Amino acid sequence: MKFAIIAIAAVLAAGSATAGGKVTDVDFLKANRCKGLAAGLTGVVDPASLDSFIKAEAGARAPYVIERASDEFARARKEAKGEDRKDRLTAELTGPCQAYLRGGASLARKEASPAS
């Protein structure tokens, strides 16, 4: 009996996590990192282009996630000022970060999932 209850609870938890295609906190933090990179690497991607995704997703976030997102933004912006990392960070900004510019969460999950 306990096994059945645990199994049902696990199925419900897994279903609620993927239902509705919600953007995870991790995706939200990654989008803020991308915005920080865009702010630090001028001329590659306009940071304002990430604002709509971030603003749309910020409303449902816990305060500590919003604070962490702000930290991610500041850390990425500072990291982007280093000339020795510019190529790698530009590749990140023009690669995985593009998921947050167009297509939103569904594209972001496709970018993050391993290739089959």
VMD Tcl script that draws the C-alpha trace (Angstrom):
set ca {
  {0.00 0.00 0.00}
  {2.81 2.43 0.88}
  {4.51 1.64 -2.43}
  {1.37 2.53 -4.38}
  {1.00 5.86 -2.60}
  {4.65 6.72 -3.17}
  {4.39 5.75 -6.84}
  {1.29 7.89 -7.35}
  {2.93 10.84 -5.58}
  {6.02 10.52 -7.78}
  {3.94 10.44 -10.97}
  {1.95 13.49 -9.90}
  {5.10 15.41 -8.99}
  {6.73 14.60 -12.32}
  {3.61 15.54 -14.23}
  {3.20 18.88 -12.50}
  {6.83 19.79 -13.15}
  {6.47 19.38 -16.91}
  {2.83 20.41 -17.36}
  {2.21 23.64 -19.19}
  {5.75 24.07 -20.49}
  {6.74 26.35 -17.62}
  {10.17 27.92 -17.60}
  {12.29 26.62 -14.75}
  {14.20 28.77 -12.31}
  {17.40 27.54 -13.97}
  {16.21 28.79 -17.38}
  {15.30 32.11 -15.78}
  {18.79 32.40 -14.26}
  {20.40 31.49 -17.59}
  {18.39 34.20 -19.35}
  {19.63 36.74 -16.82}
  {23.21 35.56 -17.39}
  {22.68 36.04 -21.12}
  {21.41 39.56 -20.50}
  {24.53 40.29 -18.46}
  {26.75 38.98 -21.24}
  {24.85 41.10 -23.76}
  {25.35 44.18 -21.57}
  {29.08 43.49 -21.25}
  {29.72 42.52 -24.87}
  {28.37 45.58 -26.61}
  {27.28 45.22 -30.18}
  {26.72 41.45 -30.17}
  {23.14 41.24 -28.90}
  {20.95 44.05 -27.58}
  {20.31 43.40 -23.85}
  {16.85 44.94 -24.21}
  {15.89 42.08 -26.49}
  {16.07 39.72 -23.51}
  {13.92 41.97 -21.32}
  {10.56 40.70 -22.58}
  {11.42 37.09 -21.74}
  {12.80 38.02 -18.32}
  {9.93 40.35 -17.43}
  {7.34 37.80 -18.51}
  {8.91 35.12 -16.34}
  {9.81 37.22 -13.30}
  {6.28 37.50 -11.94}
  {5.99 33.91 -10.75}
  {9.47 33.70 -9.20}
  {10.29 33.56 -5.51}
  {12.15 36.60 -4.15}
  {15.37 34.62 -3.65}
  {15.32 33.56 -7.32}
  {14.89 37.19 -8.41}
  {17.83 38.16 -6.19}
  {19.96 35.34 -7.59}
  {19.02 36.40 -11.13}
  {20.26 39.90 -10.38}
  {23.52 38.41 -9.11}
  {23.86 36.30 -12.28}
  {23.33 39.40 -14.43}
  {26.00 41.37 -12.55}
  {28.48 38.47 -12.55}
  {28.08 37.86 -16.28}
  {28.41 41.55 -17.11}
  {31.64 41.72 -15.12}
  {32.94 38.50 -16.70}
  {32.25 39.88 -20.20}
  {34.61 42.80 -19.60}
  {37.63 40.49 -19.64}
  {39.25 40.45 -23.07}
  {40.68 36.93 -22.61}
  {37.16 35.41 -22.44}
  {35.54 37.45 -25.17}
  {35.51 34.72 -27.85}
  {34.05 32.07 -25.55}
  {31.40 34.40 -24.13}
  {30.46 35.69 -27.59}
  {29.95 32.08 -28.66}
  {27.72 31.52 -25.62}
  {25.76 34.67 -26.38}
  {25.28 33.84 -30.06}
  {24.61 30.15 -29.34}
  {22.62 28.95 -26.31}
  {21.46 32.45 -25.35}
  {19.55 32.76 -28.62}
  {16.90 30.49 -27.12}
  {15.79 33.32 -24.85}
  {15.56 35.82 -27.71}
  {13.19 33.85 -29.90}
  {10.97 30.89 -29.16}
  {11.11 31.28 -25.38}
  {10.99 28.32 -23.03}
  {10.33 25.50 -25.47}
  {13.41 26.37 -27.50}
  {15.45 26.85 -24.34}
  {14.62 23.34 -23.22}
  {15.58 21.93 -26.64}
  {18.93 23.76 -26.45}
  {19.58 22.40 -22.96}
  {18.58 18.80 -23.62}
  {21.30 16.34 -24.64}
  {21.35 15.12 -28.23}
  {19.82 11.70 -28.80}
}
mol new
graphics top color blue
foreach p $ca { graphics top sphere $p radius 0.5 }
foreach p [lrange $ca 0 end-1] q [lrange $ca 1 end] { graphics top cylinder $p $q radius 0.2 }
display resetview
